Amino acid sequence: MTQVRAMRADARRNYERLLKVAAEAFAEHGENASLDQIAKRAGVGSGTLYRHFPTRHALLEAAYLDRIEALGRRADELAAELPPGEALMEWLNELCAATIQLRGMKALLGAAVTDGGAAALTACGAACGTAVNGAARRLVGAAQAEGALRADLEPVEVLRLAHGVVTASELADGQGGEIRRYLTLLTEGLRP
């Protein structure tokens, strides 16, 4: 957010307008929303959009940054409220639901689970990689320590499986109505 504060007032307005319009466009059209149309709807030129967001991925992450960070905080809230295995299950449910509800977020989170190393942070962006992968690491570690989760699982593997649950749920009804059922089926196989 320091980048936004350091901007001139007109640049900050353009940046904020671009984010608002981008979030609306991604919600309507998914991750492949036209960047030229986003710029046009925001009342700026394409050059202004690309100055602020050099790639589609950068715009997508910025548009969902608040939601991604909220998912990271939610993991900690659930960890404080529930036993570790239940906290992980509930967080995965909320993560999967958000991924379906916020069109375009599936591609963003998919980038976070492409591999478990530094490439995941780069592909998803620092905020996404830190919030999602960090939350998964904390919750998976706690569930493993409790004995509710196999010790040989890596957090990124759990995130990949959750990404698969999103896809399966989209195929089933497109609305995420099967997420909890599929997560239950999945977690049965993840138990020691």
C-alpha positions in Angstrom: 0.0 0.0 0.0 3.0 2.3 0.4 3.2 2.4 -3.4 -0.3 3.9 -3.5 0.5 6.5 -0.9 3.6 7.7 -2.7 1.6 8.4 -5.9 0.3 11.8 -7.0 -3.3 12.3 -6.2 -4.4 11.8 -9.9 -2.3 8.6 -10.2 -3.7 7.3 -7.0 -7.3 7.9 -8.2 -6.5 6.1 -11.5 -4.9 3.2 -9.6 -8.0 2.9 -7.3 -10.4 3.2 -10.2 -8.5 0.6 -12.2 -8.7 -1.8 -9.2 -12.4 -1.3 -8.8 -13.2 -1.7 -12.4 -10.9 -4.7 -12.7 -12.6 -6.5 -9.8 -15.9 -5.9 -11.5 -14.7 -7.1 -14.9 -13.0 -10.2 -13.4 -16.3 -11.0 -11.6 -18.3 -10.7 -14.8 -15.8 -12.3 -17.3 -13.3 -14.2 -15.2 -9.5 -14.0 -15.5 -9.6 -13.3 -19.2 -11.5 -10.1 -19.0 -10.3 -7.6 -21.6 -7.6 -5.3 -20.2 -8.3 -2.7 -22.8 -12.0 -2.7 -21.7 -10.9 -2.4 -18.1 -8.8 0.6 -19.0 -11.6 2.1 -21.0 -14.3 1.6 -18.3 -11.9 3.1 -15.7 -11.5 6.2 -18.0 -7.8 5.8 -18.5 -5.6 4.7 -21.4 -4.1 1.3 -21.8 -0.6 2.7 -21.1 -1.8 3.9 -17.6 -3.1 0.4 -16.9 0.2 -1.2 -17.8 2.2 1.4 -15.9 0.4 0.4 -12.7 0.0 -3.3 -13.6 2.6 -4.6 -16.1 0.8 -8.0 -16.4 -2.7 -9.4 -16.3 -1.5 -11.5 -13.3 -0.4 -8.3 -11.4 -3.8 -6.7 -11.9 -5.6 -9.9 -10.9 -3.6 -10.1 -7.7 -4.0 -6.5 -6.9 -7.8 -6.7 -7.5 -8.0 -9.7 -5.0 -5.3 -8.6 -2.6 -7.7 -7.8 0.3 -9.6 -11.1 -0.1 -6.3 -13.1 -0.3 -5.0 -11.4 2.9 -8.3 -12.0 4.6 -8.1 -15.7 3.8 -4.7 -15.8 5.4 -6.0 -14.1 8.6 -9.0 -16.4 8.6 -6.7 -19.4 8.9 -5.3 -17.9 12.1 -8.8 -17.2 13.4 -9.9 -20.8 12.8 -6.7 -22.2 14.3 -7.6 -20.2 17.5 -11.2 -21.5 17.5 -11.1 -25.1 16.4 -8.9 -28.2 16.8 -6.2 -28.3 14.2 -7.8 -30.9 11.9 -11.1 -29.1 11.9 -9.5 -25.7 11.4 -7.7 -27.0 8.3 -10.9 -28.5 6.9 -12.9 -25.3 7.5 -10.2 -23.1 6.0 -10.0 -25.3 2.9 -13.7 -25.1 2.6 -13.7 -21.3 2.8 -10.7 -21.1 0.4 -12.4 -23.4 -2.2 -15.7 -21.4 -1.9 -13.9 -18.1 -2.4 -12.1 -19.5 -5.4 -15.4 -20.4 -7.1 -17.2 -17.2 -6.0 -14.5 -14.8 -7.1 -14.0 -15.5 -10.8 -10.4 -15.3 -11.8 -9.1 -16.2 -8.3 -8.8 -19.9 -9.4 -6.0 -18.9 -11.8 -4.3 -16.8 -9.2 -4.4 -19.5 -6.6 -3.5 -22.1 -9.1 -0.3 -20.2 -9.7 0.4 -20.5 -5.9 0.3 -24.3 -6.1 2.3 -24.8 -9.2 5.3 -25.8 -7.2 6.2 -25.5 -3.6 9.3 -23.3 -3.8 10.1 -19.7 -4.7 8.4 -20.0 -8.0 5.1 -20.3 -6.2 5.7 -16.9 -4.5 6.8 -15.3 -7.8 3.9 -16.8 -9.9 1.2 -15.8 -7.4 2.9 -12.7 -6.2 4.4 -12.1 -2.8 1.1 -11.3 -1.1 -0.8 -14.3 -2.4 2.1 -16.7 -1.9 2.7 -15.5 1.6 -0.9 -15.4 2.7 -2.1 -18.7 1.1 1.0 -20.8 1.4 1.8 -19.5 4.8 -1.7 -20.2 6.1 -1.6 -23.7 4.6 1.8 -24.3 6.2 0.6 -23.3 9.6 -2.6 -25.3 9.5 -1.1 -28.4 7.9 1.7 -28.4 10.5 -0.7 -28.1 13.4 -3.0 -30.9 12.0 0.1 -33.1 11.5 1.3 -32.4 15.1 -2.2 -33.3 16.3 -2.1 -36.5 14.4 -5.1 -35.6 12.3 -3.1 -35.5 9.0 -0.5 -37.7 7.5 3.0 -36.7 8.3 4.3 -37.2 4.7 2.0 -34.4 3.2 3.5 -31.1 2.2 1.3 -28.0 2.6 1.5 -27.3 -1.2 0.1 -30.8 -1.9 -2.9 -30.0 0.3 -3.4 -26.8 -1.6 -3.1 -28.6 -5.0 -5.7 -31.1 -3.8 -8.0 -28.3 -2.7 -7.6 -26.7 -6.2 -8.7 -30.0 -7.6 -11.8 -30.0 -5.3 -12.7 -26.6 -6.8 -12.5 -28.0 -10.3 -14.5 -31.1 -9.3 -17.2 -28.9 -7.6 -17.4 -26.6 -10.7 -17.9 -29.7 -12.9 -20.7 -31.0 -10.5 -22.8 -27.8 -10.2 -20.7 -24.8 -11.0 -21.7 -23.2 -7.7 -19.5 -24.9 -5.2 -22.4 -26.9 -3.6 -20.2 -30.1 -3.5 -17.1 -28.5 -1.9 -17.7 -29.7 1.6 -18.6 -33.3 0.4 -15.5 -33.5 -1.8 -13.2 -32.1 0.9 -14.6 -34.7 3.3 -13.9 -37.5 0.8 -10.4 -36.0 0.3 -9.5 -35.6 3.9 -10.5 -39.2 4.7 -7.6 -40.2 2.5 -5.2 -37.7 4.1 -5.6 -39.0 7.6 -2.9 -41.2 9.0 
